[in-house]
Amino acid sequence: MSEDNKVHAEVRESFGKGHARRLRAAGKIPAVIYGHGAEPQHVALPGHQVSLLIRRANALLDLDISGTSQLALVKDVQKDPVHQVIEHIDLLVVRKGEKVSVDVPIVVVGEPAPGTLANLDATTVAIEADATALPESIEVDVEGLEEGTHITAADLKLPSGSVLLADPETLVVAVSVPASTLAAEDEIAEADAATAEEQSEESAEAAGASDSE
């Protein structure tokens, strides 16, 4: 665990929308911690620090709650739909060595064969991994892949100790020729066919004129 993930959490004794607004105005984020059969615990987190930490998918926080250390996984972040201000965070209690189920973002790297595109069909994949070693993302290398190539969840290279939970046949990336390119090729083919037809008609007319002479 990085020292940057250590977060001081203040226990909340007051609740309600009015109290939550006052917390946010003071630069803090209301949060609830749950899991392992314990009663949900309501806390306030430092807004700026936590906002930076949760940019990482499946962020793990090392909370200091009244002098007691508690590992917690960020499970849900609720934001104002207009201003995108963080309104509330749900945290799941985890322990070192515990396996947890998470959705990990897929990141495409490399360039497929010229004239093709790598289409990302699944933006995340469900895996089970150690709570203290969760990957930020899983990379899919498409360098030089040809049209028609399909990469499924079963083809992904998972971090050591991770287990795939998603359907192995889930399509993750498909390499194809862009529709605009296909349309342009069709137009060229049609134009070539029309030109060939015109040339054939002109040849036939020329042959007819020669015969009449």
C-alpha positions, 0 to 999 in steps of 0.5 A, spaced: 500 500 500 502 506 498 503 512 503 498 516 498 492 512 500 492 513 507 486 517 508 484 520 515 476 519 516 472 523 521 466 519 524 460 522 522 454 523 528 450 527 524 446 525 518 441 528 513 441 532 506 443 539 510 449 536 514 451 533 507 451 539 504 455 543 509 460 537 509 461 538 502 461 546 503 467 544 507 471 540 502 469 534 505 465 528 502 460 524 506 461 516 505 459 510 508 463 503 510 460 497 510 461 489 509 464 483 513 457 483 517 459 490 521 454 495 522 455 501 516 459 506 519 458 513 516 464 518 515 467 524 512 473 524 507 478 529 505 475 532 498 481 534 494 485 528 496 480 522 495 478 526 489 485 524 486 485 517 489 478 515 486 481 517 479 484 510 479 479 504 478 477 500 484 481 505 488 483 502 495 484 506 501 487 505 507 483 509 512 485 512 519 478 512 523 479 514 530 486 511 530 484 505 527 486 502 520 481 500 515 482 498 508 476 499 504 475 499 496 471 504 493 465 501 490 460 506 488 461 514 487 455 518 486 456 525 483 451 531 481 449 529 474 450 537 472 456 539 476 459 533 477 461 534 484 462 528 488 456 527 493 457 520 496 462 514 496 460 507 498 466 503 501 467 496 502 471 493 508 476 489 505 482 485 508 489 483 506 489 477 502 482 477 501 479 476 494 474 481 491 470 481 485 471 487 481 470 490 474 477 492 471 477 497 465 480 495 458 485 499 455 487 498 447 494 499 445 498 498 439 495 499 432 492 494 427 493 493 420 493 499 415 486 501 413 483 497 419 480 499 426 480 496 433 473 496 436 472 496 443 466 491 444 467 490 452 470 496 456 470 492 462 471 485 464 470 482 471 475 478 475 477 476 482 483 478 485 487 480 491 484 486 494 491 489 495 493 488 488 487 490 484 490 492 477 488 499 474 486 496 467 488 490 463 491 492 456 489 489 449 495 489 444 492 490 437 499 491 434 498 489 426 492 485 427 488 484 421 481 485 419 476 479 422 481 478 428 476 477 434 479 478 441 475 475 447 475 475 454 479 468 454 484 471 450 486 477 455 492 476 459 490 477 467 495 479 472 498 474 476 493 471 481 487 474 478 481 469 475 476 471 470 469 471 472 466 474 465 464 469 460 470 467 456 467 468 450 465 475 451 467 479 445 472 484 447 475 487 441 474 486 434 478 488 428 474 491 422 475 495 416 471 502 417 464 502 414 466 509 410 472 505 407 468 500 405 463 505 402 468 508 398 471 502 395 464 500 393 463 507 390 470 506 386 468 499 384 461 502 381 465 507 377 470 502 374 464 498 372 460 504 369 466 506 365 468 499 363 460 499 361 461 505 357 467 503 354 464 496 351 458 500 348 463 505 345 467 499 342 460 496 340 458 502 336 465 503 333 465 496 330 458 497 328 460 503 324 466 500 321 461 494 319 456 499 315 462 502 311 
